[in-house]
């Protein structure tokens, strides 16, 4: 018996909320990675880890907010807690692999393709691992062609996200990139959901060891959402968040100049004062500026050629 699948039981509420969380995670992750790559004084591993956790939590939160609206009319749905938590760990881990790869090795073609493929396959694994956590009175079937399409979308989206993380520097461009990434992640999710078909068992009922969607998903979503909000607070206190590319360059240049000035040895010169006879009068120096007490030493005038010979003859 074929079950009736409804992925939008709450209307547009769950897709819009899921898209917003995907954009939030992507925006925070992009700013953290940019902060680590273009600021030499920042703690690079910490910012990369925060960026990977933000993107991973955003993707996972997007997936399970969308799954709150997933229903099978002929059967109740429950979720396995262990697989659900494991899918969150997989999302953060695979995104971390890609972020650290491009953060330390740059966006060369080989690095970007490898990291994008690993991250995209990991995101797809997170999606289908979360689907494996579903328990119902039947089993889920997949259309292989649509599954392959969703995996391809995940790889392309991950590759584009990693490229944007180390190539886009301005705030507005990062915001635009996060909106595009939110569309890509949501498109991957709903493409994968289009491949789902439910085949029900002949008998109704059944024993489920998991929890219902509202019982498990809503409390578990609180943790990642709070983390994203705290990460947003951390990023908002970073003054470079609102600076554009040109201002970023000028600020970094000024910081390097100030650092160079602090590191250069300074020669302390104390001018001679009549009320301080203990301060010695400094001798004139060629490199010192001319003043009343430090006159510049005059250079000897160069004699024209043959002048010495004419003087001797005279």
PyMOL commands that set and color helices and strands:
alter all, ss='L'
color gray80, all
select helices_A, chain A and resi 12-38+44-68+81-105+109-132+144-167+171-194+213-236+239-242+245-263+307-313
alter helices_A, ss='H'
color red, helices_A
select strands_A, chain A and resi 5-6+71-72+78-79+134-135+138-142+196-200+211-212
alter strands_A, ss='S'
color yellow, strands_A
deselect
rebuild
show_as cartoon
